[in-house]
Amino acid sequence: MKIPRVASRYAKALVGLAAERKELDAVKQDAELLLSALKESRELRVLFASPVVKADIKESVVKEAFGKSVQEITLKFISLVIQHRREHSIKEILERYIALYLVEKDVITASITTPIAMDDSLRTEFKNMIQGISKKEVEVEENVNPDIIGGYVLRVGDHELDASLAGKLKRLQTEFKDNPYVAEI
């Protein structure tokens, strides 16, 4: 996914300010809360996207909705974004902030797809395996997809390890399709 330049610039500014004030972790929690609210609330998405609603009304709604649950720095930042008429990019800004936070904290994200939900021991085993290889802190994102039949698909950065039964069947199908030992009649 391509991040708009404006989102990247605002996110970098927020990371710099939060690092300076030693509030990186708190602002990350705020960003996750706001992203969750944006995902769940159509009204909030429409509010941020609407060019008709005035900036002061948007600011008062944000202050009323999140004033007690987020840090002051986050509220002021959202207010600044609204004043500069960039609120339509708030989702991308917050997502980019979290990505930059992970880089700042030297954390990598691993995505594990399994056919059924993992238990705690398997989750810990994956996390320890990835930490042992990367020598970095790991944040695990779990996905469930019954279509992979068995096994798992592990994605870390640009690398993917497909150890799923569906992936193996697909590779076998490709191998048999191009079988050089069968004479064509």
Backbone bond lengths (Angstrom), bond angles and torsions (degrees), N, CA, C in turn:
res aa  C-N    CA-C-N  psi(-1)  N-CA   C-N-CA  omega(-1)  CA-C   N-CA-C  phi
1 M - - - 1.434 - - 1.526 108.74 -
2 K 1.303 117.53 130.22 1.451 122.46 179.74 1.524 108.89 -85.59
3 I 1.325 114.98 126.58 1.461 120.96 179.90 1.534 108.21 -89.80
4 P 1.330 117.96 127.43 1.467 119.46 177.26 1.534 110.87 -58.97
5 R 1.304 115.18 146.83 1.467 120.98 -177.32 1.523 111.35 -57.98
6 V 1.323 117.26 -39.11 1.465 120.68 -178.31 1.534 110.22 -63.47
7 A 1.317 117.31 -39.61 1.467 120.84 179.61 1.519 110.32 -64.42
8 S 1.309 115.89 -41.71 1.456 120.46 179.81 1.522 111.36 -63.94
9 R 1.313 116.85 -42.40 1.467 120.60 -179.16 1.528 111.87 -66.01
10 Y 1.314 116.62 -45.19 1.463 119.57 178.95 1.534 110.88 -65.19
11 A 1.314 116.80 -40.75 1.459 120.32 179.69 1.529 111.08 -63.92
12 K 1.323 116.98 -41.81 1.475 120.24 177.85 1.525 110.57 -62.40
13 A 1.317 116.27 -40.54 1.460 119.99 178.42 1.528 111.02 -63.36
14 L 1.323 116.80 -41.78 1.467 120.60 178.93 1.522 111.11 -66.45
15 V 1.327 117.77 -40.77 1.470 120.69 177.35 1.528 109.67 -61.31
16 G 1.326 116.49 -44.75 1.461 119.83 179.77 1.521 112.45 -61.04
17 L 1.320 116.41 -44.90 1.462 120.93 -179.81 1.533 111.46 -67.24
18 A 1.331 115.71 -43.93 1.471 119.31 -179.80 1.529 110.94 -65.67
19 A 1.333 117.64 -37.40 1.467 120.81 177.88 1.522 110.28 -66.32
20 E 1.317 115.90 -41.63 1.472 121.00 179.32 1.525 110.85 -60.90
21 R 1.322 116.34 -38.70 1.473 120.81 -179.23 1.531 112.73 -91.58
22 K 1.330 116.15 3.13 1.472 122.51 -179.54 1.529 111.90 57.66
23 E 1.337 115.26 43.62 1.457 121.78 179.79 1.524 111.90 -124.27
24 L 1.333 117.50 25.62 1.464 121.12 -178.27 1.526 112.24 -55.98
25 D 1.338 116.15 -47.77 1.467 120.30 -176.81 1.530 111.67 -65.61
26 A 1.319 116.39 -43.13 1.470 120.35 -179.16 1.525 110.90 -64.33
27 V 1.333 116.94 -41.39 1.464 120.34 -179.72 1.529 110.11 -69.16
28 K 1.333 117.33 -33.45 1.475 119.92 175.91 1.525 109.95 -62.58
29 Q 1.328 116.98 -43.39 1.470 120.03 177.59 1.527 110.49 -62.65
30 D 1.314 116.55 -39.34 1.462 120.47 177.12 1.527 110.87 -63.11
31 A 1.338 116.09 -43.68 1.472 120.59 179.90 1.528 110.16 -61.56
32 E 1.325 116.97 -42.02 1.469 120.30 178.36 1.523 110.81 -64.35
33 L 1.335 117.11 -40.48 1.466 121.64 177.86 1.527 110.77 -62.68
34 L 1.318 116.66 -46.09 1.458 120.66 -179.37 1.529 111.64 -66.50
35 L 1.318 117.21 -39.92 1.466 120.15 177.07 1.523 110.94 -63.37
36 S 1.322 116.26 -40.18 1.457 120.51 177.29 1.529 110.73 -63.23
37 A 1.315 116.08 -42.26 1.473 120.08 178.49 1.523 111.03 -64.58
38 L 1.330 116.95 -40.71 1.464 120.53 178.14 1.526 111.27 -64.26
39 K 1.319 115.86 -37.58 1.474 120.36 -179.88 1.529 110.94 -67.54
40 E 1.320 116.08 -39.30 1.461 120.64 -174.58 1.530 113.80 -86.27
41 S 1.323 117.65 -26.05 1.466 120.24 -172.39 1.523 111.96 -110.58
42 R 1.303 115.06 108.73 1.462 120.44 176.47 1.523 109.95 -64.87
43 E 1.324 117.22 -37.43 1.460 121.84 -179.29 1.518 111.57 -60.81
44 L 1.329 116.88 -40.42 1.462 121.01 179.31 1.529 110.75 -67.14
45 R 1.319 117.15 -40.64 1.475 121.10 177.33 1.529 110.55 -62.81
46 V 1.320 115.82 -42.99 1.471 120.60 179.49 1.529 109.78 -65.75
47 L 1.321 117.13 -40.59 1.465 121.15 178.64 1.530 110.66 -58.16
48 F 1.320 117.34 -48.33 1.458 120.81 -179.05 1.525 112.23 -68.45
49 A 1.306 117.62 -30.84 1.468 120.90 -177.51 1.518 113.13 -83.32
50 S 1.307 117.33 -19.97 1.464 121.11 -173.68 1.533 112.93 -75.28
51 P 1.324 116.88 122.99 1.463 119.71 175.02 1.538 112.06 -81.09
52 V 1.326 116.43 -10.77 1.461 121.44 -177.00 1.532 111.17 -80.50
53 V 1.324 117.32 -37.16 1.464 121.40 -178.20 1.525 108.78 -72.68
54 K 1.319 116.41 130.44 1.461 121.74 -176.70 1.520 111.52 -71.95
55 A 1.326 114.81 153.34 1.461 121.88 -176.25 1.529 112.37 -59.30
56 D 1.319 117.89 -40.66 1.467 119.90 -178.13 1.529 111.87 -66.23
57 I 1.321 116.84 -31.95 1.472 120.36 176.78 1.530 109.46 -70.33
58 K 1.329 117.03 -42.66 1.468 120.97 177.93 1.525 110.49 -60.88
59 E 1.329 116.18 -43.61 1.467 120.52 179.42 1.521 111.38 -62.74
60 S 1.333 117.11 -42.49 1.466 119.79 -179.27 1.528 111.24 -67.24
61 V 1.338 117.29 -36.18 1.471 120.26 177.23 1.526 110.14 -64.78
62 V 1.331 116.53 -45.00 1.468 120.51 179.67 1.523 110.28 -63.42
63 K 1.327 116.50 -43.56 1.471 120.07 -179.97 1.524 111.26 -63.82
64 E 1.321 116.28 -40.59 1.468 120.68 179.57 1.536 111.30 -67.96
65 A 1.323 116.05 -42.56 1.464 120.40 -175.97 1.524 112.83 -75.52
66 F 1.341 116.81 -37.65 1.470 119.45 -171.93 1.522 114.19 -120.53
67 G 1.322 117.94 1.92 1.460 121.79 -175.72 1.506 115.42 -54.67
68 K 1.315 117.42 -37.12 1.457 120.80 -177.26 1.530 113.16 -93.25
69 S 1.330 117.63 -11.72 1.463 119.67 -174.20 1.527 114.77 -109.12
70 V 1.342 118.21 -7.97 1.466 119.64 178.63 1.533 110.02 -125.05
71 Q 1.316 115.15 163.64 1.459 121.96 -179.46 1.528 110.89 -68.01
72 E 1.307 115.71 155.91 1.462 121.32 178.21 1.530 110.69 -61.00
73 I 1.312 116.69 -39.90 1.466 120.69 180.00 1.529 111.22 -60.00
74 T 1.334 116.54 -37.94 1.463 121.03 179.70 1.523 110.44 -68.76
75 L 1.333 117.24 -43.52 1.469 120.92 177.74 1.523 111.41 -60.67
76 K 1.320 116.79 -44.26 1.460 120.11 179.78 1.524 111.10 -65.79
77 F 1.324 116.06 -36.73 1.462 119.69 178.49 1.528 111.07 -65.44
78 I 1.326 116.46 -46.12 1.467 120.24 178.62 1.526 109.63 -61.19
79 S 1.313 116.92 -39.74 1.461 121.37 177.56 1.531 110.79 -61.89
80 L 1.312 117.18 -42.27 1.464 121.73 177.77 1.529 111.30 -62.59
81 V 1.326 115.72 -42.81 1.468 120.34 178.28 1.528 110.07 -61.03
82 I 1.311 116.66 -42.57 1.470 121.08 179.19 1.532 110.89 -65.97
83 Q 1.324 117.31 -43.00 1.465 120.67 179.81 1.528 111.79 -62.27
84 H 1.322 116.48 -33.03 1.468 120.64 179.28 1.530 112.32 -89.13
85 R 1.328 115.90 9.69 1.468 123.12 176.71 1.533 113.11 57.95
86 R 1.318 115.98 41.80 1.462 121.72 178.30 1.527 111.69 -115.74
87 E 1.324 116.52 14.00 1.465 120.34 -175.90 1.523 113.12 -63.12
88 H 1.316 118.25 -21.72 1.465 121.04 177.22 1.524 111.18 -66.07
89 S 1.345 117.13 -17.38 1.469 121.60 179.96 1.525 112.43 -104.28
90 I 1.324 117.76 12.40 1.470 120.46 -173.62 1.523 112.38 -60.18
91 K 1.311 117.78 -38.47 1.469 120.76 179.57 1.528 110.09 -61.50
92 E 1.325 116.95 -47.80 1.458 121.16 -179.66 1.528 111.42 -65.31
93 I 1.337 116.69 -37.23 1.467 120.55 178.57 1.522 110.24 -62.77
94 L 1.320 116.92 -45.86 1.467 120.75 -178.94 1.530 111.66 -67.26
95 E 1.332 116.86 -40.05 1.462 119.94 177.14 1.523 110.88 -63.25
96 R 1.323 116.24 -41.47 1.469 120.79 179.28 1.521 110.29 -67.67
97 Y 1.321 117.88 -36.10 1.466 120.91 176.58 1.527 109.84 -59.15
98 I 1.323 116.43 -46.50 1.466 119.70 -179.09 1.522 110.63 -62.96
99 A 1.333 117.32 -40.64 1.465 120.35 177.65 1.531 111.00 -62.67
100 L 1.324 117.44 -43.46 1.464 121.06 178.74 1.530 111.36 -68.55
101 Y 1.316 116.33 -34.45 1.471 120.65 175.77 1.529 110.05 -60.05
102 L 1.331 116.08 -45.61 1.465 119.91 -179.70 1.520 111.42 -62.68
103 V 1.322 117.35 -38.52 1.470 121.27 176.35 1.527 109.46 -64.98
104 E 1.325 116.63 -44.56 1.471 121.94 -179.29 1.531 111.04 -61.01
105 K 1.317 116.79 -39.01 1.463 121.88 -178.53 1.536 112.53 -88.64
106 D 1.347 117.21 1.57 1.466 123.39 179.66 1.534 111.38 59.35
107 V 1.328 114.74 47.70 1.459 122.38 179.73 1.527 108.01 -113.99
108 I 1.329 116.65 135.99 1.459 119.88 174.78 1.525 108.97 -107.44
109 T 1.315 115.53 153.70 1.458 121.41 -179.92 1.516 109.09 -107.60
110 A 1.311 115.41 129.83 1.459 121.44 176.75 1.520 108.20 -117.01
111 S 1.320 116.01 136.37 1.458 121.80 178.40 1.527 107.98 -111.42
112 I 1.311 116.73 122.57 1.462 121.82 -179.39 1.524 108.36 -117.99
113 T 1.338 115.44 123.18 1.456 121.27 177.57 1.519 108.15 -109.83
114 T 1.326 116.24 125.92 1.459 122.44 179.37 1.526 109.26 -129.81
115 P 1.344 117.66 161.15 1.465 118.66 179.71 1.530 113.62 -73.43
116 I 1.331 116.93 -24.55 1.466 121.57 176.59 1.526 107.92 -133.31
117 A 1.313 117.59 164.67 1.461 121.50 -179.63 1.528 110.55 -63.91
118 M 1.328 115.51 141.23 1.469 120.76 -179.65 1.521 110.27 -81.76
119 D 1.327 115.29 150.49 1.458 119.72 172.61 1.531 108.82 -90.70
120 D 1.329 116.97 172.76 1.463 121.57 -174.85 1.525 112.76 -62.14
121 S 1.322 118.03 -39.06 1.465 119.97 -177.80 1.530 111.41 -65.78
122 L 1.319 117.80 -41.41 1.461 121.53 178.61 1.526 110.94 -68.08
123 R 1.326 116.40 -39.77 1.468 121.40 177.59 1.531 110.01 -60.53
124 T 1.331 116.51 -45.14 1.469 121.70 179.07 1.515 110.94 -65.05
125 E 1.331 117.32 -39.85 1.466 121.42 178.99 1.531 111.02 -62.22
126 F 1.329 117.55 -45.19 1.466 120.97 177.04 1.527 110.63 -61.14
127 K 1.319 116.18 -46.89 1.455 120.78 -177.65 1.531 110.96 -60.80
128 N 1.334 116.83 -45.07 1.462 120.90 179.39 1.528 111.41 -64.94
129 M 1.333 117.15 -38.34 1.462 121.14 179.34 1.534 109.74 -62.82
130 I 1.323 117.06 -46.80 1.466 120.94 -178.09 1.525 110.59 -67.99
131 Q 1.333 117.31 -39.42 1.467 120.46 177.61 1.520 110.90 -64.07
132 G 1.326 117.13 -37.53 1.458 120.89 178.96 1.516 112.40 -64.28
133 I 1.326 116.50 -37.06 1.468 121.06 -179.37 1.527 111.03 -78.28
134 S 1.332 116.90 -45.72 1.473 120.91 -172.19 1.521 113.40 -87.45
135 K 1.319 117.50 -21.16 1.469 122.44 -175.69 1.531 112.10 60.72
136 K 1.338 116.41 27.96 1.456 122.37 178.50 1.520 108.72 -130.01
137 E 1.314 114.95 162.70 1.463 120.88 173.27 1.524 108.12 -67.67
138 V 1.325 116.34 144.07 1.465 120.74 -175.64 1.519 110.21 -122.19
139 E 1.330 115.13 135.27 1.466 122.55 172.17 1.526 106.26 -110.79
140 V 1.318 116.99 120.29 1.461 121.81 -174.52 1.521 110.61 -98.78
141 E 1.333 114.84 128.97 1.463 122.09 175.50 1.527 106.62 -110.49
142 E 1.309 116.27 122.68 1.464 120.70 -176.29 1.527 111.10 -102.51
143 N 1.331 115.00 139.62 1.458 121.80 175.04 1.519 108.15 -132.06
144 V 1.313 116.64 146.25 1.457 121.87 176.76 1.522 108.08 -115.93
145 N 1.346 115.23 125.48 1.463 121.22 178.80 1.528 108.13 -141.42
146 P 1.341 117.91 101.68 1.464 120.61 -177.64 1.531 113.44 -63.87
147 D 1.338 117.96 -16.30 1.458 121.22 -179.26 1.523 113.44 -67.96
148 I 1.339 118.66 -16.98 1.463 118.83 179.03 1.527 112.04 -81.96
149 I 1.299 117.36 -1.20 1.465 128.19 173.14 1.529 112.74 66.40
150 G 1.310 118.67 -57.59 1.461 122.85 -179.46 1.514 108.91 -157.97
151 G 1.333 116.93 168.49 1.448 120.55 -179.09 1.516 111.28 81.68
152 Y 1.339 115.71 -149.56 1.461 120.81 -178.16 1.524 110.56 -157.73
153 V 1.324 114.82 162.60 1.462 122.49 171.33 1.520 105.89 -124.12
154 L 1.333 116.04 120.81 1.457 122.07 -177.44 1.522 109.35 -112.50
155 R 1.330 116.03 126.26 1.469 121.25 176.98 1.521 108.62 -120.64
156 V 1.328 115.70 124.88 1.460 122.27 175.17 1.516 106.51 -130.18
157 G 1.328 116.08 109.78 1.459 119.94 -176.84 1.520 110.16 63.45
158 D 1.338 116.13 -124.98 1.461 121.67 179.93 1.524 112.70 -91.62
159 H 1.320 117.55 0.37 1.461 121.54 -176.00 1.523 110.82 -99.31
160 E 1.332 115.52 142.31 1.459 120.63 178.68 1.517 109.10 -134.03
161 L 1.322 115.35 133.02 1.456 121.96 174.34 1.527 106.84 -116.22
162 D 1.330 115.80 110.74 1.459 120.84 -179.44 1.521 108.74 -99.24
163 A 1.307 116.27 97.27 1.453 122.03 178.09 1.526 109.38 -108.99
164 S 1.327 115.83 33.09 1.459 120.06 -178.81 1.519 110.22 -93.20
165 L 1.302 115.45 155.91 1.457 121.07 178.11 1.528 110.67 -66.03
166 A 1.316 117.13 -38.31 1.468 120.70 178.01 1.528 110.56 -63.00
167 G 1.336 117.50 -39.83 1.459 121.57 177.97 1.520 111.85 -65.39
168 K 1.318 116.61 -40.67 1.466 120.69 178.41 1.529 110.71 -65.67
169 L 1.330 116.68 -41.21 1.462 119.89 177.95 1.530 111.29 -63.76
170 K 1.309 116.64 -38.86 1.460 120.83 178.66 1.532 110.97 -65.11
171 R 1.340 116.40 -41.01 1.467 120.10 178.29 1.529 110.86 -66.36
172 L 1.332 117.28 -38.70 1.469 121.32 177.03 1.526 110.89 -64.07
173 Q 1.308 116.32 -42.44 1.463 121.18 179.34 1.531 110.07 -60.34
174 T 1.314 116.89 -42.90 1.461 120.99 178.46 1.523 110.67 -65.28
175 E 1.325 116.87 -39.10 1.463 121.53 179.39 1.526 111.11 -63.98
176 F 1.309 117.42 -44.49 1.462 120.99 -178.96 1.524 112.04 -72.35
177 K 1.305 116.75 -27.61 1.457 120.61 179.47 1.528 110.80 -65.13
178 D 1.316 116.85 -37.96 1.456 122.10 -179.15 1.530 111.05 -104.28
179 N 1.320 117.60 45.46 1.456 122.24 -177.56 1.540 110.28 -77.17
180 P 1.326 118.35 113.39 1.471 120.88 -178.28 1.534 113.64 -77.84
181 Y 1.326 117.17 -8.52 1.467 120.58 -175.30 1.530 113.39 -88.55
182 V 1.324 116.90 -8.98 1.454 119.66 -179.31 1.532 108.18 -97.37
183 A 1.307 115.31 120.34 1.457 120.09 -179.64 1.526 109.48 -74.41
184 E 1.310 115.53 136.02 1.458 119.27 177.97 1.511 109.02 -88.33
185 I 1.313 116.33 136.27 1.465 120.77 -178.36 1.497 109.92 -102.55
